[in-house]
């Protein structure tokens, strides 16, 4: 496989069994994403975009087909193996931030490092560095309830970056933010891309998708369009 290929799927499908009914969430997805691409996956509710992100992010396994991440066949790995891949290679940013309300910024950002077995001192220093990198060096000991929505999302981005992943998934990352704050967060993703990260953005909003260099559109579990964005925002 080409060394520049980060993600490759072959005939990827996902079927959910709902009592006596089968729901086809994804059907025959064939996709190649290279290192340092900035991709938006778009589609309405029920299109399969979140299911696709879950499989590509090693949160779920396909029913059929193959998925290769950095040349490794991920399709048949068990839950523990998937968790190890996630912790080493992938960072996640979610619409709802998913922060621990009683923990300060440093403690929230340290979490992935605890699962990686990193020493307490190194965890502390890496969390501080990640928070400084997203512009929160003056909010290190604040708790989520003491931060604005945009600041909470920056904490979530710092947590996604603290393990130095080369692949970042952002699932509706501006969904709970006002327009101005959302643009600030999207500028931060553009900066991360410029530093060499691969970014996959999941959204149903056209104006958010236009920040990406490539837009993949899903409908009813199939890819209906995949094109280069000639004028990505902030790049």
C-alpha positions in Angstrom: 0.0 0.0 0.0 1.2 3.5 -0.8 3.0 5.0 2.2 1.0 8.2 1.7 -2.3 6.4 2.3 -3.6 6.9 5.8 -7.1 5.4 5.4 -8.4 2.9 2.9 -11.7 1.1 2.9 -12.8 -1.7 0.5 -16.5 -2.6 0.3 -17.1 -1.3 3.9 -20.6 -2.0 5.2 -22.4 -1.8 8.5 -25.8 -3.4 9.3 -27.6 -3.0 12.6 -30.1 -5.7 13.7 -33.1 -3.9 15.2 -35.3 -6.8 16.5 -36.6 -8.4 13.4 -35.5 -5.6 11.1 -32.1 -5.0 9.5 -30.9 -1.4 9.1 -28.2 -0.8 6.6 -26.2 2.2 7.9 -23.3 1.9 5.4 -23.2 0.1 2.1 -20.1 -0.7 0.0 -17.9 2.3 1.0 -14.7 2.5 -1.0 -12.5 5.3 0.2 -8.9 6.5 0.3 -7.7 9.3 2.5 -4.0 10.4 2.5 -1.9 11.7 5.3 -2.3 15.4 6.0 -5.7 15.6 4.2 -8.4 17.8 5.7 -11.7 16.1 4.8 -15.3 16.9 5.6 -17.9 14.1 5.7 -21.3 15.6 5.1 -24.8 14.3 5.1 -28.2 14.7 6.8 -29.3 12.9 9.9 -29.4 9.2 9.2 -27.0 9.4 6.2 -24.4 7.2 7.9 -21.7 9.8 8.5 -21.5 9.2 12.3 -21.4 5.4 11.7 -18.6 5.9 9.2 -16.7 8.1 11.7 -17.1 5.5 14.4 -15.6 2.8 12.2 -12.8 4.9 10.8 -12.1 6.1 14.4 -11.9 2.5 15.7 -14.9 3.0 17.9 -16.9 0.3 16.0 -16.3 -2.5 13.6 -17.8 -3.0 10.1 -20.2 -5.8 9.3 -18.5 -6.5 6.0 -15.5 -5.2 4.0 -12.0 -4.1 4.9 -10.6 -1.1 6.7 -6.9 -0.3 6.7 -5.3 2.4 8.9 -1.7 3.2 8.1 -1.5 -0.1 6.2 -2.8 -2.2 9.1 -6.0 -4.2 8.7 -8.3 -2.9 11.4 -11.5 -4.8 10.3 -11.0 -7.9 12.5 -9.5 -6.4 15.6 -11.2 -7.0 19.0 -12.3 -4.2 21.4 -9.0 -4.1 23.3 -6.9 -3.9 20.1 -9.2 -1.1 18.8 -8.8 0.8 22.1 -5.0 0.5 21.8 -5.1 1.9 18.2 -7.4 4.7 19.3 -5.1 5.7 22.1 -1.9 5.8 19.9 -3.1 7.2 16.7 -6.4 9.0 17.0 -7.8 12.1 18.7 -11.5 12.9 19.0 -13.4 16.2 19.4 -17.1 16.0 20.0 -20.0 18.5 19.8 -20.8 18.1 23.5 -17.1 18.5 24.7 -17.3 15.3 26.9 -15.3 16.9 29.8 -15.4 15.8 33.4 -17.2 18.7 35.2 -15.4 18.3 38.5 -11.9 18.1 37.0 -9.8 21.1 36.0 -8.4 21.7 32.5 -5.2 19.9 33.2 -6.9 16.8 34.7 -9.3 16.6 31.7 -6.5 16.8 29.2 -4.4 14.3 31.1 -7.0 11.5 30.8 -5.7 9.8 27.5 -2.2 9.8 29.0 -3.4 7.8 32.0 -4.6 5.0 29.8 -1.3 5.1 28.0 0.7 4.6 31.2 2.5 7.9 31.0 4.1 9.0 34.4 2.3 11.6 36.5 4.9 14.3 35.9 5.1 13.8 32.2 1.2 13.8 32.0 1.2 17.1 33.8 3.8 18.7 31.5 2.2 17.4 28.3 -1.3 18.6 29.4 0.0 22.1 30.1 1.8 22.2 26.7 -1.4 21.1 24.9 -3.5 23.7 26.7 -1.0 26.4 25.9 -1.0 25.3 22.2 -4.8 26.0 22.0 -4.5 29.3 23.8 -5.6 28.3 27.3 -2.3 28.8 29.2 -4.1 31.2 31.6 -7.0 28.7 32.3 -5.0 25.6 33.4 -6.8 25.1 36.8 -10.2 26.3 35.8 -13.1 23.7 35.7 -15.4 23.4 32.7 -18.2 25.3 34.5 -15.8 28.3 34.8 -15.2 28.4 31.0 -17.1 29.6 28.0 -18.3 27.1 25.3 -15.4 28.0 23.0 -12.9 27.5 25.9 -14.4 24.1 26.7 -14.1 23.1 23.1 -10.4 24.2 23.2 -9.9 22.0 26.2 -11.4 19.1 24.3 -9.1 19.8 21.4 -6.1 19.9 23.7 -7.2 16.5 25.1 -7.4 15.2 21.5 -3.9 16.4 20.8 -2.1 15.4 24.0 -1.2 11.9 22.7 0.3 13.5 19.5 -2.1 11.6 17.2 -1.7 12.1 13.4 -5.4 11.7 12.9 -8.1 13.9 14.4 -11.8 13.3 14.1 -14.1 16.3 14.9 -17.8 15.4 15.2 -20.0 18.5 14.8 -17.3 20.5 16.7 -19.1 23.8 16.4 -22.7 22.5 17.0 -23.0 24.0 20.5 -21.1 27.3 19.7 -22.2 30.7 18.5 -21.0 31.7 15.0 -18.0 33.8 16.0 -16.7 31.2 18.5 -17.3 28.4 15.9 -15.1 30.3 13.4 -12.4 30.6 16.0 -12.5 26.8 16.5 -12.4 26.2 12.8 -9.4 28.4 12.5 -7.7 26.3 15.1 -8.4 23.1 13.1 -6.8 24.8 10.0 -3.7 25.6 12.1 -3.5 22.0 13.2 -3.8 20.8 9.6 -0.9 23.2 8.6 1.2 21.6 11.4 0.8 18.2 9.7 -2.3 16.6 11.3 -4.9 14.7 9.2 -8.3 16.0 10.0 -11.7 14.4 9.4 -14.6 16.7 10.1 -18.1 15.3 10.4 -20.9 17.9 9.9 -24.3 18.5 8.3 -23.5 22.3 7.8 -22.3 23.5 4.4 -20.4 26.5 5.8 -18.4 24.3 8.2 -17.6 21.8 5.5 -16.2 24.5 3.4 -13.2 24.8 5.7 -12.0 21.4 4.5 -10.0 20.7 1.3 -12.1 17.7 0.3 -15.8 17.1 0.9 -17.4 13.6 0.9 -21.2 13.5 0.9 -23.2 10.6 2.2 -26.9 9.7 1.7 -28.6 6.6 2.9 -25.3 4.9 3.7 -23.6 5.4 0.4 -21.2 8.0 -1.0 -23.0 10.3 -3.4 -20.2 12.8 -4.0 -16.5 13.2 -3.3 -14.7 16.3 -4.5 -11.9 18.8 -3.9 -13.0 22.1 -2.4 -11.4 24.7 -4.7 -11.6 27.5 -2.1 -11.3 26.2 1.5 -11.7 28.8 4.2 -8.7 30.0 6.2 -6.1 28.2 4.0 
